[in-house]
């Protein structure tokens, strides 16, 4: 596989795909674990407590990592396509986002609409939370997070769209800000403002579940970190020792946040919303190193399966809750005994990954190529 060094463009970066694969796996493991707990299946004893905390309860942190990765990739691809970010072609930028995001989103919403209308268990929107039309409007205009923040959680297959709402709202504004600011140096200012706003938003809204986690400013700092990592790797001549230090520091920082949770809380990072900031910075440092070419050969060794999962992370993320909820409904009906629960858990994980790959290969990737060739 071609490993980019200081270049930008469309070449895949093994280290980035490994991070994407790990992130989507953590999201899946978290959501599957939660559904077992919601249905009174105690599976916490399967793993040692410390390992279980990381494997089963890092879903939100994994989504935050996705935000950083997204900002890095979109900025890097924009530089590769248009050069200076002030030269972004706004119509083309939006066309590329529509081609990538909308086909899968529309397919998902079609499936969710049918499931709601037939009254499928765990797929029906409670009327006190939202009507079907209101939920569809929120999904299509990227404010599911706002809807849930003010009216409560929607079913799990709708709830996952909160992160898409944050991401696409950012990218609605990103090319406009680039076009107005023009200078990449000046663009750093609004990105730094988002980084400062992140922990403030998380702290001020901490008691407003789920708004504290789902608010726009609680998460867009992650995308901003990714943008800065991409700008740095593309525009600066970074010595190898600096990239190596960034990779080591980033990996250590991410592990610290994920593994040492009691310590993180005890020193006050969580109370100040800074635990997420540290995680975002850590992921950005790793991306900076991967963007300069360091660590990609090692990351590519023996990780083809994980990078393959990372390639289809968007499709897997969008459709996995349909698989998880559907199989959980079946599991509850069968009244399965505890000794077969690992089989059901593995089935939810593997089928989710399979559906993600199937949707990507047979639907979203061909349609994406067709739309891009037509409109860009």
N, C-alpha and C positions, 0 to 999 in steps of 0.2 A: 504493500500500500504506500502511495505517495505521502510523505510526511512533510507538511509545509514548515518552512523556517520563518523568515521574516516576511514572507509573502502573505498577501491576503487573497481572497477569492473563494472558490467553491470547493476546494479540496477538503476532504474529511480529515478531522484531527482525531487520532485514536484516543488521546487522553480525554478529550471532551466527550466522545461517545461513551467511554467507560463511565464518566461521571453521570451522564444521562441514563445509562443503563442501571447504575446503582440507585439513582434517585427514583426511577419509576418502580424498581423492585421494592424499595422501602415504602412507597405509597401503597402498592398492592398489598404488601404484608401487613401494613397498618390497617387498611380498610377491611381486609379479611379477618384479622384478629378482632377488630371492633365488632363485626357482625357475629362472630362466635360468642363474644361476651354479651351482646345485646340479647342473644337467645339462650343465655344461661349455660353455655358450654365453657367450663373452666379449662383453658389451655395454657394458663400462665406457667404451669409446672413443667412444660415441655423443655424449656431452656433455663439455664441459670439466670437468676434475677437480673444481673448486670447486662448480660447478653440479650435477654428478653426486652429490656428497656430500649436498647439500641435497635434491635431488629423489628420489634412490634410497635414501637411508639415514636417513630421518627418520621411519620408521614408529613406533618406540617413542615418540619425542617427540610425534608426532601423537596417539597414544593418551593420553598424559599430558594433552595439551590437551583431549581429549574429557572426561577426568575433571573438569577445571576447568569446562568448559562445562556438564556434567551437574549439578554441584553448584549452579551459578548458576541453571539453568533450573528444577530441582526446588524450590529454595528460593523462587524468584520465583513459581512457580505455586502453591506452598503458601501464600505470603502472599496471593496474589490470591484463593485459594479460602477460606481460613480466617482471614485477618487475622494477628494475632500467632501466632508459631510455637508458642507454648504451647497454642494452641487447636486444633492439628491433630487431626482425627478419625482415629484410628489405623486403624480398620477401612476407612474410605474410602481412606486413603492406600495401604494394602496392596492394596485392590481395584483402584485405578488402576494400580499397578505391575504387578499380575498381568495386567490387560487389555492393557497396553502391551508387556510383556516375554514373557510365557509363550507366546502363540500362535506367534510366530515361532520361539522356542526349541524348542517341541515339533515343529514342522514340520522344522526343521533336524535335530534328533536322529533323527527318523523316517528322513530321507534318509540320514544318516550310518550309521544302523543297517543299512539295506539294503545300502549300499555295503560296509560291513565284512563282512556275512554272505556276500555274493557274491565276496569276495576281490578287490575292485577295487584295482589298483596305487596306492600312495600314500594309500589310504583305509583300510587295514587296521591295526588297533591291534596293535603288537608284544606278544605274550603276556607278555614279561618286564616290560613297562611297566604293563599293566593289562588286565583282561578287559573285554569289552564291558559287562557289568553294572556293573563298578566305574567305568568311564568315564561311563556314564549316571547313576549315583548321584552322582558328583562334579559333573556338569553340572547336575543338577536340584537339588542342594543347595549349589551355588555354592562349590565348592572344587577346581575344576580346577587352579587355581594351586598349591594345596597338594599335589595329586597329582603334578603335574609337578615341583614343587620337591623331592620326595622320591624319585621313581621315574623321572624323565627326561621328555623331550618326547614328547607324543603327536603323531599326524599333524597336519599344518597346519590341517586343517578342524576339528579338536578343540582345537588349541592356542589359537586365537583366543578361546576362551571363558574364558581366564584373566582377561581384563579385566572380563568380565561378572560373574565371581565376586567380584572386589573391589568393583565398583560396587553390586551387589545386597546384599552383606553390609553395606555402609555403610547402604543404605536400609532394611534390616531393622531396624537400630538407631536410625536417625535420628528417626523419630516418637516412639519410646519415650524417647529422651533429651530431646527437646523437651517431651514431656508431663511428665517428671519434673522437669526444670530450670525449666520454665514461663517464666522471664524470658529474653528475647532477649539481654540484656546478659550474663547468666550463661552463656548458651549459647556465647558467644565463648570462654570458658575451655577447654572440651573441644576446640573447633575449633583453638585455638592450640596445644594439646597435640599434636594430630595434625600440625600444621605443624612443630613441633619434632621430633617422632618421625620424620618422613619422611627427612631427610638422615642421621639416626643409623642408621635401618634400612638405608638404601642403602649406607652405609659399612660397617657391621658384617657385612652379608651379601654384600658385593661379590664375594667369591671363591666363592660358592655358586650357580653357574649352574644353572637360571634363577631361583633363589629370590631373589637380590639384586634383580632387577627385578620379580618377580612377587609378592613378599610383600605382605600387606595394608597394613602400615604404611609400605611403600616407595612407596605410591601414594595412599592415602587423604588425604594432605596436599593433593593436587591438588583433590579434591572439597571439602575444607575451605576452600581458597582461594576456590573458586567460591561456596560458601555465604556467605562473608564479603562477597564482591563484591555479591551479590544483596541482602544485608541493608543494606549501605552505600548502594546506589543507591535502595533503597526507603525507608529511614528517615532519611537525612541530606539536608539541603539543600546540595547540592554546587554551588558556583559554576561557571559555564561554563569559566572559565580553568583550574580544577582538573581538570575532565573532559578538557579539551583536553590538558593536560599528562600526564594519566594515559594517554590514547590514544597520544600520541607516545612516552612512556617505555615503554609496554607493547609497541608495535610494534618499537621499537629494541631492547629487551631480548630479545624473541623472535628477531629477526634475528641478534643477537649470538650467542645460543646455537646457532642452526641453522647459521650461516655461518662464524663464527670458532671452529671447534672446536679447532684447535691452540692458539689463544690461551687458550680456556677451560680446556683441560687444563694448559697451562703455568703458569697462575696458581693452579692447585690446586683449582678449583671441582669438577672431576670427582672427584678423590680424596676430597673431603669430602661428596659427594652433593649439593652445592649447585647444580650446573648445572641439575638438574631443578627445584629450588626457585626459581631465577631464572626459568626458563621458566614455571612455574606462576604466579608472581607477575606476570609480564609478561602472560600471557593474562588473569589476573584483572583487571588494570588496564584492558585493552582492554574487557573485559566491563562493568566499572564505567562506563566512558564510554558504551558502547552502551546500557546500562541507564538512563542519564539522558537518552538521546535524542541525544547528540552523535555525529556521524559516520555515522549510519544512512542519511541521504540520499545521501551520497557512496558508502557501501558498496553501496547498492541500484542505483547507476548502472551499467548494462551487465553486471550479475552475475546476471541471472535464471537462467541455466543452472547457475551455481555454487550459488546458493541452492536450486535444485531438487534438486541432488545432496545438499545439506545436509539437506533435508527428509526424505530417505530414507536417512540415514546409518546408522541402526541395521540396517535390512534389508540394505543393501549390505555392511556390515561382516560380518554373520552369514553371508551366502551367497557372498561373493566367492571364498573359497578353494576351494569346489566347482568353480566355473568355472575358476579358475586351474589347479588340479591336473588337472582333466579335460582342458582344452585342452593342457596341457603333456604329458600322456600321449600325446595324439594327435600333437603336434609331434614327440616323440621317435620315434614309430613311422613317421612320414613321412620321417625323415632329411632334413629340410629344409636347404637351403644357407643361408649367412649372409645373402644379400641379401634373403631373405623374412622374416627374423626380425623386422624392424620391423612387418610386417603382423600377425604372430602376437602381438606385444606389444600392438599397438593393439587387436586382437580381444579379448584377455584383459581389457583395461581397459574397453572399450566394452560387452562382453557382461556383465561384472560389474555395471556401472552399470545396464544394462538389466534385468538380473534383479532387482536391488535395487528398482528402480522398479516392476517388475511385481508382485513380492511385496507391496510396500507398497500399491499401488493395488487389487489384486485380492484380497488376503488379509488382511493385518494391519490396515490402516486400517478396512475395513468391520467386521471382527471386533472391533476395539478399540471402535468406536462402539457396537456391539451389546452388548458386555459392560459398557461404562460405563453405558449406559442401563438395563441390567437390575440391576446391583449397586450403583450409586452414586446 
